[in-house]
Amino acid sequence: MLTRQTRLLVIFHVLLDAFIGMLAFAMAYAIRFETILSAPKGQPPFDQYLVIVPFIGLLVPFTFYLRGAYRLRQNRTRIDDFFAILIGSVLVVIIGLVETLYMQVYYAGEQARSTGAYEVSRLVWGLFLLINVALTYSSRETVRNIMKRRFKAGLGLKRLLIAGTGNLGRRVADKILQHREFGYKIIGFVDDNAGADVLRYRGIPLLGSLPETQNLIQNERIDQLYVALPLEEHVKMLDLIEVANRECIDVKIIPDLLQFITLRAGLEDLDGLPMVNINDVPLRGLNSAAKRLIDFTVSLLTLTVLSVPFAIIAIAIKVTSPGPAFYRQERMGIDRQPFNVWKFRSMDQDAERDTGPVWTRENDPRRTAIGSFLRRFSIDELPQLWNVLQGQMSLVGPRPERPFFVEQFRDRVPQYMLRHKVKSGLTGLAQVNGWRGNTSIEKRIEYDLYYIENWSMTLDFKIIWLTVVRVLSHRHAY
């Protein structure tokens, strides 16, 4: 649905973000060296900082793009915008620090190092981060408010006509109404087989039959035609395309694949032949590599920091109950590949010897003396950082399930196996929303599929933050 108008909006944001980034860097220099913050050892020439300004202007839109700041999608909130801007700005600072240090050490030479060339004050970077986040977020809010007022006044609206009043046509109308910030106005529907219940769907009238489309385009000054016909009526699509071409308006074809599409669909190319991938996921290519890099770095640092607490917990488990401190349990991961997760042992040894695989329940008598504490605060799951480090799991994703339960759920719960399109996670969107342990499988799948379809690095950071905040108050951690 990215029309010329929305593309222009994205381009505007890119240019504005680049300008604000350069302005924020210049302001940071001025505040650092032209105010009471000025250091007594002297002020570096502005030319030394000026050479970095174009670099900032290119880097800011690039990092914002990586963080999805230019992705105009449904349900994008102000919090999403803030985190995208914040994390993108942090990446600018990190890359800027590394780049200037690299230039100083390897390119500047002794004379440049002695004069401070390529050196940027850390305080300038800190001020840049604060100023850039504040100005960019304020600019987004200003643009959003201006666009809302403009569209509310009926200025610049694109007039749309939807061919088809079935489930597909109604869904198209729902999506357009949810994206009012794009500046669309649905004038009405056309259809040959409309029932009485769709004479006015959500305030949108049925204007006529498909043969009347050309007259309606002329009389209603239609800008775009959306064709959302069921499969059995797609023969009529050719006539509608010919009408749209004669009237020189844009025509959008929405394929009737809703009954097959469960994840986000993607358009692929087979040597010039377009194909629709009905189960596409965002976690591919560079996105997957970036997520893996973060997983590896965070898990390595966390395991290093927690090595001593891990040793203390292991000793406590050994002292308070017979059996090993750690144990492995088979789970199913990405592409249905089995692997063994690591956990602190929180139950009696061979706890399922008589019962077989069963869910943990509240006040479970199989828990050890220290196991209740470990499970209450999810500490027993922390050794899975080793699985993350090995690449078998990710920090964030659908929680891995045991193959025994997977076989039960795959036929009973629709779309259950789609959760294995990505790596399992140490924590996930379902878990931070209360769906963990012996709770509704259907609700967990709903949240897992939403995460897979709408993945972003910002969403991962939000889930990690919510995990830390809510782990102390979780009702189903037992």
Secondary structure, 3 states (H helix, E strand, C coil): CCCHHHHHHHHHHHHHHHHHHHHHHHHHHHHHHHCCCCCCCCCCCHHHHHCCHHHHHHHHHHHHHHCCCCCCCCCCCHHHHHHHHHHHHHHHHHHHHHHHHHHHHHHHHHHHHHHCCCCCCHHHHHHHHHHHHHHHHHHHHHHHHHHHHHHHCCCCCEEEEEECCCHHHHHHHHHHHHCHHHCEEEEEEECCCCCHHHCEECCEEEEECHHHHHHHHHHCCCCEEEECCCHHHHHHHHHHHHHHHHCCCEEEECCCCCCCCCCEEEEEEECCEEEEEEEECCCCHHHHHHHHHHHHHHHHHHHHHCHHHHHHHHHHHHHHCCCCCEEEEEEECHHHCEEEEEEECCECCCCCCCCCCCCCCCCCCCECCCHHHHHHCCHHHHHHHHHHHHCCCEEECCCCECHHHHHHHHHHCCCHHHHHHCCCEEECHHHHCCCCCCCCHHHHHHHHHHHHHCCCHHHHHHHHHHHHHHHHHCCCCC
